[in-house]
Amino acid sequence: MNCDGTSSTIVAANSCSVPVSSLITSPFSLPFGSSVYAKVKATNLVGSSDYSTIGNGGVLLTTPGPPLSLSNNVAVSTMT
């Protein structure tokens, strides 16, 4: 998986990302609109933590949703 903690690159970055393409193809084959739930476990020289509680990281969408709560900033959009 993309977030393998044995990778020195992942360890150095202190983070990782899972691309949508890996979730919609085998072995997961999640359809668009599926919720994605994740849990994490930290490991260091002392040992490993327990797994975190499961959190909802998002929903797989084919296109982004429309922007919400937009307002006009007259100072930026007015020609002077």
Secondary structure, DSSP 4 states (H G I P E B T S, - for coil): -TT-TT-HHHHHHT-----HHHHHSTTT-PPTT-EEEE----B-SS-BPPPPPPEEEEE--SSPPPP-S----HHHHS--
